[in-house]
Amino acid sequence: MRVRNYYTILGVASGAAQDEIKAAYRRLVRQFHPDKNYGNEKHFKLIQEAYEVLSDEKKRDHFDAQLAYETYTKDPDELTKFLKDQKYKPKRYRAPRPESEEQPKRKLVFNSTSALVASIVVLVALVNVIIFRGRLASDSEDEIQHTNYGYEASNEKLTQEYFQKAMNYFHEQNHEFALIYFKKAIELSPNDAKLHFNKGLAHYVAKEYKEALYELNQTVKLNPDYKNVFWVRAKLKYDLDDNPGAIADFTEAIKHDPGNDSLYFNRGLAYYYINEYESAIHDIDKAIQLNPRQGQYYFDRGDAKEMAGDDDGTCSDWMKAKEMGYTSPEFSKKPCLASGS
């Protein structure tokens, strides 16, 4: 079943801030309320449904993961666009420990690169092992095993059948069964990079990071040019606090897509977390050169300049971000910004 796009219903971008979502919701409620002359009760309910999901952080992350995964399965190029848009939705991570007491103890915003690649949360609750085994031994056993008797079918046909079943279960948020079918498909076609990549994504959504990393590593071994694999693995390594590994993978991703400003931006953030502030500034400079219209870039470059001791550069970048409409509670803590407001 296709995921209903709540962003489209509310008419906002997938990286929209909560105040934008709320404003869009209020405007549409007034426009489509059933009590109005031209109201539309069906669309009004969709608007309420969309707002209920997007206004809740956990529900929104859940929805973003579903939307990104469905987009990938239909068109990898569209996934790339979606991941780039996701960088405008901030996620807070642990900042590096200051080397001295004089350095400010503050957090930098890291923006998710994909429902796959942003801080993807678990889409469903963990299934009790006993219940799960019972399902395998009962109603689902026949379904899982019946194709094993198709002796005349080719491996390719069986592989495709298992892959399709895996994808169907994934869309139903049944990751346990999805992984079973991915495994069966890989047993038949162990050198298919697509199978390893998708199995890795399923593990990643379930927060099984060790297994996800193994499958992504297999994907790279089988096809180092597989679309988005370095981007996804970079995000996974970032989540595992392996910033040097994330930097290496972002570097490989840049080789495949040198015009992607988001890759430079996120590699810059990874440099920030290992205290290589000059490298962070250099990468965000490149991101701004490729896409100068994003206030987020100026804001985070200001963070890096602050850590590097460039107070003038910090204020200049933060003022630029503010002028471009970017908002942050950190603005109130900067004297140069407070005096200019």
N, C-alpha and C positions, 0 to 999 in steps of 0.2 A: 504494500500500500504506500503510495507516494506521501511523503511528509508535507503537510500543509505549511506554506511559508508565511509565518506570522509577521515577519518584517514587511513583506509585500502588503499584507492586509492593513497594517498600520501606516504604510507609506514611509518607512524609515529605513536607513541603511543598517546592515547587520552589526556595525560597530557603534550604533547610536548610544548616546549616554541616556541615563534613566530620565533626566529632565526632558529630553527630546521625545522619549517614548510616552511619558506622561502627557506632554503637551499634545502629541498626535492623538492619543486616546481621547482626551477631553474634547478635542475639536471634532473627531469622528462621532463621538457619542451624541454631541449636540446635533450633528448633521443627520444621523441615521436613527435617532431614537424613534421607536414605534409610535409615540404620541405626536410626532411631527406630521405635518400634512404629507410630506414626501419621505416619511420614515420607511425603513426596511428592517423588519424584525429579524429575518434570517441573517442579514449582514451584521446587524447590531449584535447578535449572539456571537458571531465570528470575531468581532472587534473585542468583545469582552473576553472571549477565550484567548485571543492573542495577547491581550494585556495581562491576563492572569499568569501566563507563562513568562513573558518577557520582563515583567516587573519583579519576578522572583529569581534571585541569582542562581540557585541550584536548578530550578526548572529551566532557566534560560541556557545554562551550560549543557544540560541534558538535551535540549532541543537543538542547540548548535552542533553537538556531536552527531545527532541523527541527520541534520541537514547537510553537514559537510560530507558525511560518509555517502549519503545518497548522491550528492553532487559528484563525488569522485567516481562512483560506479558508472555514472552516465557519461562523464566527460572530464578527464584529468585537467584540461585547460580551465574549465570552469572552477574546479577545486582551487587552482592557483589563485584565481581572482578572489574567491571566497576567503582564502587564507590571508591574502593581502589586506582585505577589508577587516578581518578579525583583529589586526594589530591595533586598531583604534579602541578596542574594548579592553581596558586595563585589568590586569591581574597582579596582585601583589605577592612578591616572593621575598625570601630572606635576603637582606642586603649584606654586603661583605663587612666583616668586622673592621672598624677603624684601626689604624696602626698607632694612633695616639689619641689622648683625650681631647685634643684640640679639634680633631676632625668630627664633623657632625654625625651623630648616630641616627641615620634616617634611611628610609627604604626608597628604592627606585622602582618605578612601575615597569614591569615586563609585560608586554602585550602578546597575547596568545596568537600564534601563527596558524593555527587550525583546530577546529574541532578535533581534529586529529593531532594537530601539531600544536593549542592554547591553552590550556589546562583542561583537558577533557575529563569530566567526572564520570563515575560509574553510572551507566544508564539504568541499570536495574539492581535491586537488592541481591545480595549473595544468596544462592540457593542452598538449602540444607543438604549436606552430602547424602544423608540416608534417603531423603525424599527423592533426590536426583537419581540415585542408583535404582530406587524402586521404579521410577519412570522408565529407566533404561531396560529394566527387566520385565516390564509389563507392556503397556500399550504401545510404546515407541519402538520396542524391539523388532517387531515385524517390519516397521517402516524403514528402520536403519539397515536391516539385513536383506530386505527383499531383492535389492539390486545385485547382491552378490551371486545370485543364481543366473544372471544374464550372461552365460558363458559365451554366447555368440557375439555379444556386443564388444566393440573395440575399446581399448583403454581410453582412447580419446573421448569416446562417447560417454563412458562411465565417469571420467574425470569431469567433464562438463556438467553431467547430471549432479554429481556430488557438489561441485562448485556452486551451481544454482541453488541447491538445497541449503548450502551454507549461507549464501547471501540472503535467502528468504528468512532463515532463522535469525540472521543478524538484524534484519529490518523489523522482525517481531520482538527484538530485544532478548532473544533466547540465545545467549552467547555460549552456553554450555553445548548445546546441540550444534550451533554454528561451528564451533571448534572441532567437534567430532567429525563433521563432514569435510572440513578443511583438511583434517588429518588423513581421512580416507582418500581424498583427492590427491594429496601429496604422495601417499603410498603408491599410487598408480603413476603419477607424473612428478617424480622428485626433483626434476630440473626445471620446473615451471616457476619462473620468478614471480609471476602474478599471484600464484597460490600462496607462496611464502609471504609476500607483501601483505595480502589481505588477511592472512592468519595472524600476522604480526599486529595489524590494526585491531583485530578482534581482541587479542590479548591486551593491547594497550588500553582500549576502552574499559576493559575489566580490571585495569590497574595491575595486570600481571606483567610487570616491567621486565623481569629477567627473561621470560618467555618471548615477550615482544621483541626485545633486543636481539635474541637469537634468530628469530625469523627475519628481521630486517637485515641482520648480518648475512644470512643466507641469500637474501635478495640481492645484496650488493655483490656477493661472490658469483652468483649466476648471471647477473646483468647489472654492471656498474653504471649503466646509462638509464636504468629504469626511472621513469618520471616520478619526481617528488620523494624518492626514497631517502636521499641525504637530508632533505628538509625535515621529513618526519623523524628520522633518527636523531637529527640535531636537537629537535624539541624533546625527544625522549631522554637524551643524555642530559639536557638542561634540567629536566625534572628530577633526574638522579643526582644532581649537583656535580655532574662531570662537565664543567665548563670548558676545559681544554678540549675534550672530545667533541663537545658541541661546536666549538670554534672550528675544529678540523672539518666537521661535516658541513657547516655553513659555508666554509671555503670551497668544498667540492660542489655544493649546490650553486654557488656563485659562478663556478666555471661553466655549469650547464645553463645558467640563466643570468648573465652578467648585467642585464638591465633591470633586475628586480630590486627595487629600493628596500623592500622589506627584509631581504636577506642581509644586506649591509647593516641595516638598523638593528636587527636582532643579534647579529654577530658582535656589533658594538656593545650591546647590553651584556653579552657573555664576557667580553673583555672587561667591562666595568666590574663584574663580580670577582675577577681575579686581580683587581687593583691595577690593571693596565689601562690607565685613564687616557693616555695619549692615543693608544690604539683605538679605544672606544670613541674618542673625539674624531679621529681620522675616518672611521667607518660611518659615523653618523653624518659627517661632512659629505661623504659620498651619497648617502641616502637623501640628504637635502638637495644635493646637486641633481639627482635623478628626479626628485619629487619635492620641490620647494614649497608646496602648498599645505603641508601637514604641520600643524602647530605642535603635535606630539614630538616630532623630531627635535625641534628647537628646545622644547621643555627638557627632554632627557639629555640633550647635549649640554644644556646648562647645568644639569646635575653632575655630569662628568667633569665639566670645567670647575665646578665648585670643589670637587674632590681633588682636582689638580692644582687648586690654589688660585685660580683665575677668577677673582671676584667680579671684575668688570665684565668679563665674558659671560659669567653666570647671569648677571642682571640683564645684560643685553639680550641673551637668548630667552630668558624667562619673560621679559617684556614683549619680545617678538611673539612668543607663544600666546601670551595674553591678548595681544592685539589681534591675533588670528582667531580668537574665540575659544582657545583651549582653556579649560578650567581645572583647578587643583586646589585642595586645601592648603598646600604648601605655599601658595602665593601670599597668604596672610603672614607668613613667618619671615618674609624677605623685606627688610627695611626699604630697599630701593623701589620695590613694587608698592608697598604701602604708602609711601610718600607720593607716588605718581598716580594713585587712584583717587 
